[in-house]
Amino acid sequence: MPMDKAEPNEQMRAPEAQSNSKPSKKPRKRSKRAIETERRFLEAANEVFWAHGFSGSTISQVVEASGQSVGSFYHQFEDKADLLSRAASNVIKEVNPGLYALDLSRSANHDVFTLFYRLAKEGRQLVERHKGVYRALSERAQNNILGFGPLGAIAPTMAEKVNAVMEDYSDQLAKPPTEAQVNAASQLIATCSMQSGLGMGPMFPPDIEGFSHAISRAACGVISYTGQTDRPMVQKEQKT
């Protein structure tokens, strides 16, 4: 029977497939010295990228700013693009724990305005700490939206968290917002935080608190919030 003839062939091919598969390698544990060297290069990259942009910066400038050697650079990174990619991933390592640790519940924020204010302030402070990396990514993303790399996930993550708690604030809204409206409000906060941090919002208030107040009021309008927007409510301290 045809089926009987096919089975032995399948059984014969299985060991061959297994023999070609290579066991996965465990990631090599990095030394403290290697970790410290990488940190210095990433800090230098943030400084150099902010001063010169991605295309205007050189590996030599990064090496000089880091106080390390050219050999150490190429031991850590393949090229300037790899350096930026690693720097972006490093930002995400900071963003994710902080963003997920934020308590967006009503008991912690009291109203929607305070919730948005906190997100705007966190976003703007993040850009201030890593504005060189953001400038380089923004430059590369002009020709390819994927140039933002993992940082493109920040706004969707923010929107997911806000959507999850929005029902708790329903009595402060003229009508229940759609998911698309909450997404738009979150995108507004994320985009304005980044662009203003890069100097592209000269008419926004220059201080972070003033900026956060203006942007959170705008985001409140997107979802038809009807409560106070004079000041963020007093919040309990949270570990981030």
C-alpha positions as CSV (number, residue, x, y, z in Angstrom):
1,M,0.0,0.0,0.0
2,P,1.3,3.5,-0.7
3,M,0.9,4.6,2.9
4,D,3.1,1.7,4.1
5,K,5.9,2.7,1.7
6,A,5.9,6.3,2.8
7,E,6.3,5.7,6.5
8,P,9.8,4.1,6.4
9,N,11.0,7.1,4.3
10,E,9.7,9.5,6.9
11,Q,11.3,7.5,9.7
12,M,14.6,7.5,7.9
13,R,14.5,11.3,7.3
14,A,13.8,12.2,10.9
15,P,17.3,11.2,12.3
16,E,18.9,13.1,9.5
17,A,17.0,16.3,10.3
18,Q,17.9,15.9,14.0
19,S,21.6,15.4,13.1
20,N,21.6,18.7,11.2
21,S,20.1,20.7,14.1
22,K,22.7,22.4,16.3
23,P,22.2,22.7,20.0
24,S,21.4,26.2,21.1
25,K,24.3,28.0,22.8
26,K,23.8,29.5,26.2
27,P,24.5,33.2,26.2
28,R,28.0,33.9,27.4
29,K,28.2,35.7,30.8
30,R,29.7,39.1,30.4
31,S,32.3,40.5,32.7
32,K,31.8,43.6,34.8
33,R,34.5,45.3,32.8
34,A,32.7,44.5,29.5
35,I,29.4,45.8,30.9
36,E,31.0,49.0,32.2
37,T,32.8,49.5,28.8
38,E,29.5,49.2,27.0
39,R,27.8,51.7,29.4
40,R,30.5,54.3,28.6
41,F,30.1,53.9,24.9
42,L,26.3,54.2,25.2
43,E,26.5,57.3,27.3
44,A,29.0,58.7,24.8
45,A,26.8,57.9,21.9
46,N,23.9,59.7,23.5
47,E,26.1,62.8,23.9
48,V,27.6,62.7,20.4
49,F,24.3,61.9,18.6
50,W,22.7,64.8,20.3
51,A,25.5,67.2,19.3
52,H,25.9,66.0,15.7
53,G,23.0,63.8,14.8
54,F,23.4,60.2,13.4
55,S,24.9,61.0,10.0
56,G,27.0,63.8,11.3
57,S,28.7,61.8,14.1
58,T,31.6,59.5,13.7
59,I,32.9,56.4,15.6
60,S,36.0,58.4,16.4
61,Q,33.9,61.0,18.2
62,V,32.1,58.4,20.2
63,V,35.4,56.7,21.1
64,E,36.9,60.0,22.2
65,A,33.9,60.9,24.3
66,S,33.9,57.5,26.0
67,G,37.5,57.5,27.0
68,Q,37.9,54.0,25.6
69,S,39.9,52.6,22.7
70,V,38.9,52.0,19.1
71,G,39.6,48.3,19.6
72,S,37.2,48.2,22.6
73,F,34.6,49.8,20.4
74,Y,34.8,47.1,17.7
75,H,34.9,44.4,20.4
76,Q,31.5,45.7,21.6
77,F,29.8,46.9,18.3
78,E,29.9,46.1,14.6
79,D,29.5,49.7,13.5
80,K,27.7,52.9,14.2
81,A,24.3,51.5,13.3
82,D,24.8,48.6,15.8
83,L,25.7,51.1,18.4
84,L,22.5,53.0,17.9
85,S,20.5,49.8,17.9
86,R,22.0,48.8,21.2
87,A,21.4,52.3,22.6
88,A,17.7,52.1,21.6
89,S,17.4,48.7,23.2
90,N,18.9,50.1,26.3
91,V,16.3,52.8,26.4
92,I,13.6,50.2,26.2
93,K,15.1,48.4,29.1
94,E,14.5,51.5,31.1
95,V,11.1,52.3,29.7
96,N,9.3,49.0,30.1
97,P,9.8,48.5,33.9
98,G,9.0,52.2,34.5
99,L,5.9,52.3,32.3
100,Y,4.5,49.0,33.6
101,A,5.1,50.1,37.2
102,L,3.1,53.3,36.9
103,D,-0.2,52.9,38.8
104,L,-2.8,54.4,36.5
105,S,-5.7,53.5,38.7
106,R,-8.2,56.1,39.9
107,S,-7.2,55.6,43.5
108,A,-3.6,56.7,42.6
109,N,-4.6,59.6,40.2
110,H,-8.1,60.7,41.1
111,D,-8.8,62.0,37.7
112,V,-8.0,61.6,34.0
113,F,-6.1,64.9,33.8
114,T,-3.7,63.7,36.5
115,L,-3.3,60.3,34.7
116,F,-2.3,62.0,31.4
117,Y,-0.2,64.6,33.2
118,R,1.9,61.8,34.7
119,L,2.3,60.0,31.4
120,A,3.4,63.3,29.7
121,K,5.9,64.1,32.4
122,E,7.4,60.6,32.4
123,G,7.6,60.7,28.6
124,R,9.3,64.1,28.5
125,Q,11.8,63.2,31.2
126,L,12.6,60.0,29.3
127,V,13.5,62.0,26.2
128,E,15.6,64.4,28.2
129,R,17.7,61.6,29.5
130,H,18.2,60.0,26.1
131,K,17.7,62.8,23.6
132,G,20.8,62.0,21.6
133,V,19.4,58.5,20.9
134,Y,16.0,60.0,20.0
135,R,17.6,62.5,17.7
136,A,19.5,59.7,15.9
137,L,16.5,57.5,15.6
138,S,14.3,60.4,14.4
139,E,16.8,61.2,11.7
140,R,16.9,57.6,10.5
141,A,13.1,57.3,10.6
142,Q,12.6,60.1,8.2
143,N,13.2,57.7,5.3
144,N,11.9,54.6,7.1
145,I,9.3,54.6,9.9
146,L,10.8,51.3,11.2
147,G,13.9,53.4,12.0
148,F,12.5,54.0,15.4
149,G,13.1,50.3,16.2
150,P,11.8,49.1,19.6
151,L,11.0,52.7,20.6
152,G,8.0,52.5,18.3
153,A,6.3,50.3,20.8
154,I,6.1,52.9,23.5
155,A,2.9,54.6,22.4
156,P,1.0,51.3,21.9
157,T,2.1,50.1,25.3
158,M,0.9,53.3,26.9
159,A,-2.4,53.1,25.1
160,E,-2.9,49.5,26.3
161,K,-2.4,50.6,29.9
162,V,-4.7,53.6,29.6
163,N,-7.5,51.5,27.9
164,A,-7.3,49.0,30.7
165,V,-8.3,51.6,33.4
166,M,-10.4,54.0,31.5
167,E,-13.7,52.5,32.7
168,D,-12.7,53.5,36.3
169,Y,-13.0,57.1,35.2
170,S,-16.2,56.8,33.3
171,D,-18.1,59.3,35.4
172,Q,-15.6,62.0,34.5
173,L,-16.3,61.6,30.7
174,A,-19.1,63.0,28.6
175,K,-19.4,59.6,27.0
176,P,-17.4,56.4,27.0
177,P,-14.4,56.9,24.7
178,T,-13.7,54.4,22.0
179,E,-10.5,52.5,21.9
180,A,-9.4,54.5,18.9
181,Q,-9.9,57.8,20.9
182,V,-7.8,56.5,23.8
183,N,-5.1,55.4,21.4
184,A,-5.1,58.8,19.8
185,A,-4.8,60.6,23.2
186,S,-1.9,58.2,24.1
187,Q,-0.2,58.8,20.7
188,L,-0.6,62.6,21.2
189,I,1.3,62.4,24.5
190,A,4.0,60.1,23.2
191,T,4.6,62.0,20.0
192,C,4.6,65.5,21.6
193,S,6.9,64.3,24.4
194,M,9.5,63.1,21.9
195,Q,9.3,65.9,19.3
196,S,9.3,68.7,21.9
197,G,12.2,67.1,23.7
198,L,14.1,67.3,20.4
199,G,13.4,71.0,20.1
200,M,10.6,70.7,17.5
201,G,7.9,72.3,19.7
202,P,9.3,75.8,20.4
203,M,5.8,77.2,21.3
204,F,5.2,74.6,24.0
205,P,6.0,75.7,27.6
206,P,9.8,75.3,28.0
207,D,9.6,73.7,31.5
208,I,8.5,70.0,31.8
209,E,5.7,70.8,34.2
210,G,4.2,73.4,31.9
211,F,4.6,71.1,28.9
212,S,2.9,68.2,30.7
213,H,0.0,70.5,31.8
214,A,-0.6,71.7,28.2
215,I,-0.3,68.2,26.6
216,S,-2.5,66.5,29.2
217,R,-5.2,69.1,28.7
218,A,-5.1,68.4,24.9
219,A,-5.3,64.7,25.5
220,C,-8.3,65.1,27.8
221,G,-10.1,66.9,25.0
222,V,-9.6,63.9,22.7
223,I,-11.7,61.6,25.0
224,S,-14.2,64.3,26.1
225,Y,-13.1,64.5,29.7
226,T,-15.2,66.9,31.8
227,G,-13.3,67.3,35.0
228,Q,-10.8,69.8,36.3
229,T,-7.6,70.6,34.5
230,D,-6.1,73.3,36.8
231,R,-3.5,71.1,38.4
232,P,-2.6,67.4,38.9
233,M,-4.1,66.0,42.0
234,V,-1.8,65.0,44.9
235,Q,-0.6,61.5,44.3
236,K,0.9,58.8,46.6
237,E,4.5,58.0,46.1
238,Q,5.2,55.1,43.8
239,K,8.3,53.1,43.2
240,T,9.3,53.0,39.5
